[in-house]
Amino acid sequence: MKGNENTWDYVLVGGGLQTGLMALAIRHYQPRARVAIVERGPTLAGNHTWSFHGTDVPADSEVWIQPLIVSRWDGYDIYVGGRLRHVQLEYCTISSTHFASVVEQALGVHACAILTGATAAEVSNTQVRLSDGRCLEAAVVIDNRGPVPTDSLNVSGGYQKFWGFEVELDQDWYLAHPRVMDDRIDQHDGFRFIYTLPFERRRVLVEDTRFSNSPRIDRDECLLKVRQYLANQGILEWRIIREESGVLSMPTQGNLPGNTLPYLAGGYRGGWFHAATGYSFPMAVTLAKIVAKTPVAELSSKVQELADEHVVRARFARFLNRLLFDLVKPQTRYQIFRRFYRVLDESRIARFYGHRFTRSDAFRIVVGLPPGGLQPVHFLRSLLRVKTPMSKPTVSTIANGVTS
């Protein structure tokens, strides 16, 4: 696509996971495309750790995903409700600092640009107007800025919230692989567990995580629980070298894949996330590949096809959130997770987290002994809502354009 320095093939708004993956996919499949990223912060990617299963990466995407991975393990542990299970699935992690460096290197060419400290004031299918008056034009604009502000902390459902401390130890960590859930911690404020990622023998991310009805989180209270947990493992001497925190909405309705915005959107803003887990990487990879491999004139319909494929799964995930936050008492929520990891094999677990689960998988998840306090009538009414007719999400028509 020819034009001046403010004319592009792709303008990606927001500098997080979805935008970075789209940029890498475009550079891989269309190395001559002109790509611009607009990010209001001083750097890309913020301060995050993203984890996923190795099975979440399609074979044809491995070549552009592999450079992002900083740590990988051949499996992980789950300790819930007095039950310990080792899940034999490859588990991978990406750090935001490394992610940003890989994306910056990929776009460090003459035809691309990363605009940091730039706020998008207006967004449309083919144009982004910045708060400083500059206007970027493109064959296609994709908005990946995260949830719409009015929706992010005002949803029906609950929240997955966490405060993580990356710590340096004076002795070796006792596990060689992650422990994704360990609920041997005070269960105040919902279902609560400690999540640990051992990056090195003496460098570990220890995260206080909970599924709660409230978005409020207290850093000092989380640090106290982490300190107690480490002491229980015999770790007394350690230093904090990094912190990260977040509050993710776990909605019971709305914001399905494809959304109803008047332009194309990815990530949380576009509904491309797993409502029942908070995992966004698998869907972000799939959408990034679709964007990179589809001609702009066909992109709207192709994304709509993908949205239609995921919409029933998205509604089921929201049903699971109703089960977790509305139908089950907080003190019995652990029973849901204990049963999940007791009855599902690795292939079903991988499909569920990757938002690729089948109707058979969904049936296996919900059919069985109900958790304590669950009222069967309310459960059935909520389940039936998954199958009721619904209006399909629509993706706006993208203006025709040709990439160079």
N, C-alpha and C positions, 0 to 999 in steps of 0.2 A: 504494500500500500504506500503510495507516494504522498509526500506532503511535507509540512514544516516540522519543527521540533515538538510541536504540540499535537501532532497527528500520529495515531498509532493503529496497529492491528488489534491489540488488546490493551485495555486499561483495567487493572485489577485494583479494587478499592479495599483497603485494609491490608495490613502486613502480617497476618497471622498464618496459621497452619494451612488453611484452605488456599489462600493466595500463593503461598510458597510452593505448594504442591502443583497448583495450576501452572505457575511460572516454569517449574522444572519440567513438567510434562510438555508444555509448549516448546520449550527449548530443545527437548529430545525429539519430538515428532515434527516440529517446524523450525528448524534452526535459523531460518532467515526471517522469522516473524519479528515485528517490532512490538515489544512489550513494555508497558510502564506500570509501576506499582505506586499507589498513593497511600502513605501511612502517616497518621497524625503524630505519632510518637517519634522519639529521636532515633530509634533503631527498629529493625524488623523483629518479629516473633515474640517480643516481650520476655517474660521470665517464666518458663514452663518446662515441664517434663511430659512428653507424650509417649505412651506405651501402647503396644498392640501385639497381636499374635502374628507369627510368621505367615500363617495361612491367610492373613488379610491382604497380602500383596500378591496380585496376579502374576503369573510367570512372565508375561510380556511387559510388566512394569518394574521388575526387579532391577534392571540396569540403572534406572534413574532414582530408585528408592534406596538401594543399598548404601550409597555414599552418605546418607543421612544418619544411619544407625550408629550409635556410640557404644551401646552395650546390648548383648544378647545372651540368653540362657536357654537350655534345652527343656526347661519346665519350671513350674512354680508350685508353691504350697498354698493351701487354703485351710485355715483353722477356724471353724464356726460351730458354735453350740456343742463344744466338747469333741468334735470330730475333726481329725486331720486327714487331708487328702493331698496327694501329689498329682498335679495335672501335667501330663506329658505332652505339652504343646510348646513349641518354641515361643519365647517371649522376648520382645525387642523394645528398645527405648531410644528416643531421640531427645537431645537437649536443645533448648531454644537458641543458645549461643552458637552451637555447631550448625544447627539448621539455618540460622541467619547467614553464617559464613558461606555455606554451600550455595544458597540462593544468590547471595551477592556475587559470588564468583561466576555462577552461571549467567547472570545478567550483566556482568561487567564487560559488555561488548558495546560497540558503537550504536547498534540499533535498539538498545534497551536503556531503561532508566529506572532508578529507585528514588522516589521523591519522599524523603522523610521530613517530619515537621510540617506536613501539608495536610490541611483539613478539607475534606470534601463537603462543600456547602449544598450542592445540588447534584443529583445523579439521575441520568436517564439512560435509555438503551445505547446511545452512541455518544454521550457527552458527560463530562464531569467538570463542574465549575467549582474551583477552589475558593476558599475564604479570602485569599489575597487577590482575587479577581482573575487569575489565570483560568483558561478554559482548555481542557484536553478533549480532543475528538478521536473517536475510534470506530472501527468496524463493529466492535462489540465491547460493552462495558459490563463487568461483573462485580457485584457488590458483596464482599465477604467480610463486612465489618463486625460480625457478631450479632447478638439479639438486638432487635429494635429496643431502644432504651426504655420505653414505657412498658415493654413486655418482660424484660429480663428479671425483675424481682417482683412481678405482679402477676403470677400465674396461678391457675388452679392446679394443685398437686403439691409437690415438695421440692427439696433441694438436696443435691449432693455438695457438701462443703468440706473443705480440707485446709489444713495448714501443715506444710511439709518443711522439715529441717534437714538439710544436707549436712552431715556431721563427719568430722575427722576423729577417729578413735585412737586410743593409746594401746589397743590390743586388737587382735583379729576378730572380725565378726564371725558368729558361730554358724551361719548358713552360707552356702555357696550359691544359692539361687533365691529369687524373690519370694517373699511371703505376701501375697496380694491381699489377703484378709486374715487378721488375727483379732478375734473379738474378746480376748481376755483383757478387757479394759472396762472401766465404768461405763454402763450403757445409758447414762444421762443424755437427753436430747436426741432420742431416736436410736436407730441401729448404728452402732459405733464400732470402729475397728482401727487397728494400726496396719499400715502398708509399708513394707520395707523393700528397697532396691539396693543390693550391694554392688555398687559400681566397681569397687576395689575391695581388697581385704579389710582395709581400714577407712574406707569412704563409703558411707551409706546414706541413702535418703530415707528418713523415718517420718511418716506422715500420719497425722491424726485425721481420720476421715469419718464422716457420718451421713446417713440418710435421714434428714430431719424435716419437720414441717415448718421450721423457721430459717430464714436466711442469715440470722445473726451468728457471728463467730468471734471468739475472743482469743487473740494470739497468746496471751500469757497462760490462759487456761489450757490451751492445746500444748504449749511447751511443758507445762507441769505434767500432763499425761504422758508425753513423750519421754520426759525425764524418768517418770516412774516405770514406764515400760522398759527402758534401757537398763535401769537398775535391776529389774526383775530378770534380765538376761545376763546379769553380772557385769554390765558395762557401767563404770562409775566415772571414768575420766574421758571427756570428749569436748569438742569445740564446734560451734556452728560456723560453717563457711558459706552457707547460702540458705535463703528461705524462699518459699513460694506458697501462695494461697489462692483459693478460688471458691466461688459459689456458683454452681451450675443448676439451672432450673431443670426439674424433672416433671414436665407437664402431664396433665391427664387429658388434655384436649388441645386443639389448634396447632398451628405452625407445622403442618405436615410437609413432607418433601415437595418442593416445587412452589410453595407458598402462594400468596396472591398479590405480591408486589408488582408494580407496573414495569418492572425490568428484571433481568436475570440476576439471581442472588445465590450464593453458595454458603457453605458452613452453617452455623446456627441461624443466621439471618434467613437463609433459604429453607430451613427445616431439615438440612442434611446432617442429622446427628441421631444417635441411638437414645431415644428418650428414657429408656429404662436402665441405662448404664452410664450415660454421659460420654461414652466413647464416640469420637467423631472421625478418627483416622480412617477406618475402612471405607466409609461413605465418601470422605474427602478424596481419597485416592481414586475411587471409581468415577466421581464427577470430574476430577481433574483430567483423567484420561479421555472422557467423553468430550470435554471442551477442546482438548488439544488435537483430537483426531477427527473431529467433525467439521465440515465446511460451515462457515458462519451462516450461510443462507439456510442450512438445515439444522442449526443448533437448537433452535426453539423446540422443534418437534422431537428431536433426539432426547433432550433433557426431559421433555414431557413423558416420553416413553419410560425413562428411568424412574421418574416420579411415580408413574402408575404402577411400576413393578414393586416399589417399596411402600406404597401407601397402606396396604393391609397390614404389613409388618409394623408400620409406624403406629397404626391404631391399636394393634395388640400390645405394643410396648407401652402405650399410654394406659391401656387397661391394667397392665402389671403395676403401673404407678398408682392407679386407683386402689388396687389391692394392697399395695405397700403403705400408702399414706392415708387412705380413707377407710378401708375395710378391716384393717388389722391394727391392734393396739401396739404402740411402740415397743413394749416389753416382750412381745412375741414375734417381732419382725425377723429375728435371727432364724426362726424356723423356716422361713421362705428360702433363705440362702442355704441353710443346711440341707434342705431337701433338694434344691437345685443342683448342688454339687454331689449329692448322693445318688440321684437317679439318672443324671445325664452323662453319657460317655464323652470322650474328648472331641469327637467329630461334631456332636450336637452343641457342645460348649463353644467350639470355634465358629460354627454357623450362627449361633445366637449373638455372640459378641460382634461378629462381622456383619450383622443385619442381613444375613442370608438364610435365616432359619425357615424351615418348611412348616406346613400345616401340621404335619406329624410331630415335629419338634415342639410346636406350640401346645399341642394336645398333651404331650408328655410332661410339659412344664406345669400345667394347671390341674391335671387329673391325678388325684391321689388324696391322701389324708390331709384335710385342711389345717392350716395353722390355728393355734388356740385363739378363741374369741371371735373367729370369723363366722358371720351369719350367712348360711347357705343361700337364703333368698336374695339378699343384697348382692352376693357374689354372682349368682346367675343373671340377675338383672344387668349388672355391670358387664359381664361377659357378652351378653347378647348385643350390647352397644357396639361391639367390635364388628359385627356382621350387618349392622343396619345400613341402608342405602346412604350414600354421602355424595356431596358434590365433589367432583374431581378438582384438585388444585390445578391452576393454570399458570403457564409461563408466558410472559408477554412475547409478542412477535418481535424478533430481533431484526433490525434494519439490515438489508442486504449489504454485503461487502465482500471483498476478495482480499485474501492475505497475499503478501508478496512472496 
